[in-house]
Amino acid sequence: MIHAGDDDDDDDDNDADDQDGVWPENLPALTAFMRIQTQWVVAGVGMAGLLTIGLNYACAKAGLELAGIDVTPDLWDDILVIEAGAVPALNESTS
């Protein structure tokens, strides 16, 4: 499951896991997402450019299957969490 960062500002924990930026339990979801990161549904919004709507789930499913990634319900939920964070970031330049 994807975990939100905690609010604890304890900088005394400088072990190697903290330096990666990706918790080990989140690596499967990130790896899967990186395989389908080009499968976005976008819409033209006139002179403003493009608006990212979200992932094309049919294409994402095909990409994950072709990559040999077994998508469990938990993994899919984690991919959707990443998508939910990526969509606003991708649309920042159009707002």
MARBA-3410 file (N, C-alpha, C, O; in Angstrom, 1 decimal):
95
0.8,-1.2,0.0,0.0,0.0,0.0,0.9,1.2,0.0,2.0,1.2,0.6 ~ 0.5,2.3,-0.7,1.2,3.5,-0.7,1.0,4.2,0.6,-0.1,4.3,1.1 ~ 2.1,4.7,1.2,2.0,5.4,2.4,2.3,6.9,2.2,3.2,7.3,1.5 ~ 1.5,7.7,2.9,1.8,9.2,2.8,2.9,9.5,3.8,3.1,8.7,4.8 ~ 3.7,10.5,3.5,4.8,10.9,4.4,4.2,11.3,5.7,3.2,11.9,5.8
5.0,11.0,6.8,4.6,11.4,8.1,5.1,12.9,8.3,6.0,13.4,7.7 ~ 4.5,13.5,9.3,4.8,14.8,9.7,6.0,14.9,10.7,6.3,16.0,11.1 ~ 6.6,13.8,11.0,7.7,13.8,12.0,8.9,14.4,11.3,9.4,13.8,10.3 ~ 9.4,15.4,11.9,10.6,16.1,11.3,11.9,15.6,11.9,12.9,16.3,12.0 ~ 11.9,14.3,12.3,13.1,13.7,13.0,14.1,13.4,11.9,14.0,12.4,11.1
15.2,14.2,11.8,16.2,14.0,10.8,17.3,13.1,11.3,18.3,13.0,10.6 ~ 17.2,12.5,12.4,18.2,11.6,13.0,18.2,10.2,12.2,19.2,9.5,12.3 ~ 17.2,9.9,11.5,17.1,8.6,10.7,17.7,8.8,9.3,17.0,9.1,8.4 ~ 19.0,8.7,9.2,19.6,8.9,7.9,20.1,7.6,7.3,21.2,7.5,6.7 ~ 19.4,6.5,7.5,19.8,5.2,6.9,19.6,5.2,5.4,18.9,6.1,4.9
20.1,4.2,4.7,20.0,4.1,3.3,18.6,4.1,2.7,18.4,4.7,1.6 ~ 17.7,3.5,3.4,16.3,3.5,2.9,15.7,4.9,2.8,14.9,5.1,1.8 ~ 16.1,5.8,3.7,15.5,7.1,3.6,16.1,7.9,2.4,15.5,8.9,1.9 ~ 17.2,7.5,1.9,17.9,8.2,0.8,17.3,7.9,-0.5,17.5,8.7,-1.5 ~ 16.7,6.7,-0.7,16.1,6.3,-2.0,15.0,7.1,-2.4,14.8,7.4,-3.6
14.1,7.6,-1.5,12.9,8.3,-1.9,11.8,7.4,-2.2,10.6,7.9,-2.4 ~ 11.9,6.1,-2.3,10.9,5.2,-2.6,10.9,4.1,-1.5,11.9,3.4,-1.4 ~ 9.9,3.9,-0.7,9.8,2.9,0.3,9.7,1.5,-0.5,9.1,1.5,-1.5 ~ 10.4,0.5,0.0,10.4,-0.8,-0.6,9.0,-1.3,-1.0,8.8,-1.9,-2.0 ~ 8.0,-1.1,-0.1,6.7,-1.6,-0.3,6.0,-0.9,-1.4,4.9,-1.3,-1.9
6.5,0.3,-1.8,5.9,1.1,-2.9,6.6,0.8,-4.3,6.0,1.2,-5.3 ~ 7.7,0.1,-4.2,8.4,-0.1,-5.5,7.6,-0.9,-6.5,7.7,-0.5,-7.7 ~ 6.8,-1.9,-6.2,6.0,-2.6,-7.2,5.1,-1.6,-8.0,4.9,-1.7,-9.2 ~ 4.4,-0.8,-7.2,3.5,0.2,-7.8,4.2,1.2,-8.7,3.7,1.5,-9.8 ~ 5.3,1.7,-8.2,6.1,2.6,-9.0,6.6,2.0,-10.3,6.6,2.6,-11.3
7.1,0.8,-10.2,7.6,0.1,-11.3,6.5,-0.2,-12.3,6.7,0.1,-13.5 ~ 5.3,-0.6,-11.9,4.2,-0.8,-12.8,3.8,0.6,-13.4,3.5,0.6,-14.6 ~ 3.7,1.6,-12.6,3.3,2.9,-13.2,4.3,3.4,-14.2,3.9,3.9,-15.3 ~ 5.6,3.2,-14.0,6.6,3.6,-15.0,6.4,2.9,-16.3,6.8,3.4,-17.3 ~ 5.9,1.7,-16.3,5.7,0.9,-17.5,4.5,1.5,-18.3,4.5,1.3,-19.5
3.6,2.2,-17.7,2.4,2.7,-18.4,2.3,4.2,-18.4,1.3,4.8,-18.6 ~ 3.4,4.9,-18.0,3.4,6.3,-17.8,3.1,7.1,-19.1,2.9,8.3,-19.0 ~ 3.1,6.5,-20.3,2.8,7.2,-21.5,1.3,7.0,-21.9,0.9,7.5,-23.0 ~ 0.5,6.3,-21.1,-0.8,6.0,-21.5,-1.9,6.9,-21.0,-2.8,6.5,-20.4 ~ -1.7,8.2,-21.2,-2.6,9.2,-20.7,-3.7,9.5,-21.7,-3.5,9.5,-22.9
-4.9,9.8,-21.2,-6.0,10.4,-21.9,-5.9,11.9,-21.7,-5.8,12.4,-20.6 ~ -5.8,12.6,-22.9,-5.7,14.1,-22.8,-6.7,14.7,-23.7,-7.2,14.1,-24.6 ~ -7.1,15.9,-23.3,-8.1,16.7,-24.1,-7.5,18.0,-24.4,-6.9,18.7,-23.6 ~ -7.8,18.5,-25.6,-7.4,19.8,-26.0,-8.3,20.8,-25.4,-9.6,20.6,-25.3 ~ -7.8,21.9,-24.9,-8.5,23.0,-24.3,-8.2,24.3,-24.9,-7.8,25.3,-24.3
-8.4,24.3,-26.2,-8.2,25.6,-27.0,-6.8,26.1,-26.9,-5.9,25.3,-27.1 ~ -6.6,27.3,-26.7,-5.3,28.0,-26.7,-4.5,27.6,-25.4,-3.3,27.8,-25.4 ~ -5.2,27.0,-24.4,-4.5,26.6,-23.2,-3.6,25.4,-23.4,-2.8,25.1,-22.6 ~ -3.9,24.6,-24.4,-3.1,23.4,-24.7,-3.8,22.1,-24.4,-4.9,22.0,-24.8 ~ -3.2,21.3,-23.6,-3.8,20.0,-23.3,-4.1,19.8,-21.8,-3.4,20.4,-21.0
-5.2,19.1,-21.5,-5.5,18.8,-20.2,-5.5,17.3,-20.0,-6.1,16.6,-20.7 ~ -4.7,16.8,-19.0,-4.6,15.4,-18.8,-5.8,15.0,-17.9,-6.1,15.5,-16.9 ~ -6.5,14.0,-18.4,-7.7,13.5,-17.8,-7.4,12.4,-16.8,-7.8,12.3,-15.7 ~ -6.5,11.5,-17.3,-6.1,10.3,-16.4,-5.6,9.2,-17.4,-5.4,9.5,-18.6 ~ -5.3,8.1,-16.8,-4.7,7.0,-17.6,-5.8,6.4,-18.4,-7.0,6.3,-18.0
-5.4,5.9,-19.6,-6.3,5.1,-20.4,-6.2,3.7,-19.9,-5.2,3.0,-20.1 ~ -7.2,3.2,-19.1,-7.1,2.0,-18.4,-7.0,0.8,-19.3,-6.3,-0.2,-19.0 ~ -7.6,0.8,-20.5,-7.5,-0.3,-21.4,-6.0,-0.4,-21.9,-5.5,-1.5,-22.0 ~ -5.4,0.7,-22.2,-4.0,0.7,-22.7,-3.1,0.4,-21.5,-2.1,-0.3,-21.7 ~ -3.4,0.8,-20.3,-2.6,0.5,-19.2,-2.6,-1.0,-18.9,-1.6,-1.6,-18.6
-3.8,-1.6,-19.0,-3.9,-3.0,-18.8,-3.1,-3.8,-19.8,-2.4,-4.7,-19.4 ~ -3.2,-3.4,-21.0,-2.4,-4.0,-22.1,-0.9,-3.9,-21.8,-0.1,-4.8,-21.9 ~ -0.5,-2.7,-21.4,0.9,-2.4,-21.2,1.4,-3.2,-20.0,2.6,-3.8,-20.0 ~ 0.7,-3.3,-19.0,1.1,-4.1,-17.8,1.1,-5.6,-18.1,2.0,-6.3,-17.7 ~ 0.2,-6.1,-18.9,0.2,-7.5,-19.3,1.4,-7.8,-20.2,2.1,-8.8,-20.0
1.7,-6.9,-21.1,2.9,-7.1,-22.0,4.2,-7.0,-21.2,5.2,-7.7,-21.6 ~ 4.2,-6.3,-20.2,5.4,-6.2,-19.3,5.5,-7.4,-18.4,6.5,-7.5,-17.7 ~ 4.5,-8.2,-18.4,4.5,-9.4,-17.5,4.2,-9.1,-16.0,4.7,-9.8,-15.1 ~ 3.6,-8.0,-15.8,3.3,-7.6,-14.4,1.9,-8.1,-14.0,0.9,-7.8,-14.7 ~ 1.8,-8.9,-13.0,0.6,-9.4,-12.4,-0.1,-8.3,-11.6,0.4,-8.0,-10.6
-1.2,-7.8,-12.1,-1.9,-6.7,-11.4,-2.9,-7.3,-10.5,-4.0,-7.9,-10.9 ~ -2.6,-7.2,-9.2,-3.6,-7.5,-8.2,-4.5,-6.3,-7.8,-4.1,-5.2,-8.2 ~ -5.6,-6.5,-7.2,-6.4,-5.4,-6.8,-5.6,-4.4,-5.9,-5.8,-3.1,-6.1 ~ -4.7,-4.8,-5.0,-3.9,-3.9,-4.2,-3.0,-3.1,-5.1,-2.8,-1.9,-4.9 ~ -2.3,-3.8,-6.0,-1.4,-3.1,-6.9,-2.1,-2.0,-7.8,-1.7,-0.9,-7.9
-3.3,-2.4,-8.3,-4.1,-1.5,-9.1,-4.5,-0.2,-8.2,-4.4,0.9,-8.7 ~ -4.9,-0.5,-7.0,-5.2,0.6,-6.1,-4.0,1.6,-5.9,-4.2,2.8,-5.9 ~ -2.9,1.0,-5.8,-1.7,1.8,-5.6,-1.3,2.6,-6.9,-0.9,3.8,-6.8 ~ -1.5,2.0,-8.0,-1.3,2.7,-9.3,-2.3,3.9,-9.4,-1.9,5.0,-9.9 ~ -3.5,3.7,-9.0,-4.5,4.8,-9.0,-4.2,5.9,-8.1,-4.4,7.1,-8.4
-3.5,5.6,-7.0,-3.0,6.6,-6.0,-2.0,7.5,-6.7,-2.0,8.7,-6.6 ~ -1.0,6.8,-7.4,0.0,7.5,-8.2,-0.6,8.4,-9.3,-0.3,9.5,-9.4 ~ -1.6,7.8,-10.0,-2.3,8.6,-11.0,-3.0,9.8,-10.4,-2.9,10.9,-11.0 ~ -3.6,9.7,-9.3,-4.3,10.8,-8.7,-3.3,11.9,-8.3,-3.7,13.1,-8.3 ~ -2.1,11.6,-8.0,-1.1,12.6,-7.7,-0.5,13.2,-9.0,-0.1,14.3,-9.0
-0.4,12.3,-10.0,0.3,12.8,-11.3,-0.6,13.7,-12.1,-0.1,14.6,-12.7 ~ -1.9,13.5,-12.1,-2.8,14.3,-13.0,-2.7,15.8,-12.6,-2.5,16.6,-13.5 ~ -2.9,16.1,-11.3,-2.8,17.6,-11.0,-1.4,18.1,-11.4,-1.2,19.3,-11.8 ~ -0.3,17.3,-11.2,1.0,17.8,-11.5,1.2,18.0,-13.0,1.8,19.0,-13.4 ~ 0.6,17.1,-13.8,0.7,17.3,-15.2,-0.1,18.5,-15.7,0.2,19.0,-16.8
-1.1,18.8,-15.0,-2.0,19.9,-15.4,-1.6,21.3,-14.8,-2.3,22.3,-15.1 ~ -0.6,21.3,-14.0,-0.2,22.6,-13.4,0.1,23.7,-14.4,-0.2,24.9,-14.2 ~ 0.7,23.4,-15.5,1.0,24.4,-16.5,-0.2,24.9,-17.3,-0.1,25.9,-17.9 ~ -1.3,24.2,-17.2,-2.5,24.6,-17.9,-3.5,25.4,-17.0,-4.5,25.9,-17.5 ~ -3.2,25.5,-15.7,-4.1,26.2,-14.8,-3.7,27.7,-14.7,-4.4,28.4,-14.0
END
